[in-house]
């Protein structure tokens, strides 16, 4: 009787130990999977940060180029207007000189 009881207890304990081993194995597999997912998420986040940094650099470069183009356009407009102004001033000077010489001729007549 004592042996039978010992065998039942031993069998029961072996079953509990086996169940604990299975639970532990599943828990460890789940923990490993979770760690893998966290690592992948971390790598993905690092990748997104690199992409964001590159995008920011590209946008800064495009903005700088746009500013340079705008400055060149504004500068070329100023140059054009200065050239036009000089041309108008030269024409005004010629007309003034023609007017003066015409007035002189009229006075002499």
C-alpha positions as CSV (number, residue, x, y, z in Angstrom):
1,X,0.0,0.0,0.0
2,X,2.8,2.3,0.9
3,X,4.5,1.6,-2.4
4,X,1.4,2.2,-4.4
5,X,0.8,5.5,-2.6
6,X,4.5,6.5,-3.2
7,X,4.1,5.5,-6.9
8,X,1.0,7.7,-7.3
9,X,2.7,10.6,-5.6
10,X,5.8,10.2,-7.8
11,X,3.7,9.9,-10.9
12,X,1.7,13.0,-9.9
13,X,4.9,15.0,-9.2
14,X,6.4,13.8,-12.5
15,X,3.3,15.1,-14.3
16,X,3.5,18.4,-12.5
17,X,7.2,18.7,-13.4
18,X,6.5,17.9,-17.0
19,X,3.6,20.4,-17.1
20,X,5.9,23.1,-15.5
21,X,8.6,22.3,-18.1
22,X,6.1,22.7,-20.9
23,X,4.8,26.0,-19.5
24,X,8.4,27.2,-19.0
25,X,9.3,26.3,-22.5
26,X,6.2,28.1,-23.9
27,X,7.0,31.1,-21.7
28,X,10.6,31.2,-22.9
29,X,9.5,30.9,-26.5
30,X,7.0,33.7,-26.1
31,X,9.7,35.8,-24.4
32,X,12.1,35.1,-27.2
33,X,9.5,36.0,-29.8
34,X,8.7,39.3,-27.9
35,X,12.4,40.2,-27.7
36,X,12.7,39.5,-31.5
37,X,9.7,41.7,-32.2
38,X,11.1,44.5,-30.0
39,X,14.4,44.3,-31.8
40,X,12.7,44.5,-35.2
41,X,10.6,47.4,-34.0
42,X,13.8,49.1,-32.7
43,X,15.5,48.6,-36.1
44,X,12.5,49.8,-37.9
45,X,12.4,53.0,-35.7
46,X,16.1,53.6,-36.4
47,X,15.5,53.2,-40.1
48,X,12.6,55.7,-40.0
49,X,14.8,58.1,-38.1
50,X,17.5,57.8,-40.8
51,X,14.8,58.4,-43.5
52,X,13.5,61.4,-41.6
53,X,17.0,62.8,-41.3
54,X,17.7,62.3,-45.0
55,X,14.4,63.8,-45.9
56,X,15.1,66.8,-43.7
57,X,18.6,67.2,-45.3
58,X,17.0,67.0,-48.8
59,X,14.4,69.5,-47.9
60,X,17.0,71.9,-46.5
61,X,19.0,71.5,-49.7
62,X,15.9,72.2,-51.9
63,X,15.0,75.2,-49.7
64,X,18.6,76.6,-50.1
65,X,18.5,76.0,-53.9
66,X,15.1,77.8,-54.0
67,X,16.4,80.7,-52.0
68,X,19.4,81.0,-54.3
69,X,17.2,80.9,-57.4
70,X,14.9,83.6,-55.9
71,X,17.9,85.7,-55.1
72,X,19.3,85.4,-58.6
73,X,15.9,86.2,-60.1
74,X,15.5,89.3,-57.8
75,X,19.1,90.3,-58.6
76,X,18.6,89.9,-62.3
77,X,15.4,91.9,-62.1
78,X,17.3,94.7,-60.3
79,X,20.0,94.6,-63.0
80,X,17.4,94.8,-65.7
81,X,15.7,97.7,-64.1
82,X,19.0,99.5,-63.5
83,X,19.8,99.0,-67.2
84,X,16.4,100.3,-68.2
85,X,16.8,103.3,-65.9
86,X,20.2,104.1,-67.4
87,X,18.7,103.8,-70.9
88,X,15.8,106.2,-69.9
89,X,18.2,108.7,-68.3
90,X,20.4,108.6,-71.4
91,X,17.4,109.2,-73.6
92,X,16.2,112.0,-71.3
93,X,19.6,113.6,-71.5
94,X,19.6,113.4,-75.3
95,X,16.0,114.9,-75.5
96,X,17.0,117.6,-73.0
97,X,20.1,118.5,-75.1
98,X,17.9,118.4,-78.3
99,X,15.4,120.7,-76.6
100,X,18.1,123.0,-75.5
101,X,19.6,123.3,-78.9
102,X,16.1,123.7,-80.4
103,X,15.4,126.5,-77.9
104,X,18.7,128.1,-78.8
105,X,17.9,128.0,-82.5
106,X,14.4,129.5,-81.8
107,X,16.0,132.3,-79.8
108,X,18.4,133.1,-82.6
109,X,15.6,133.2,-85.1
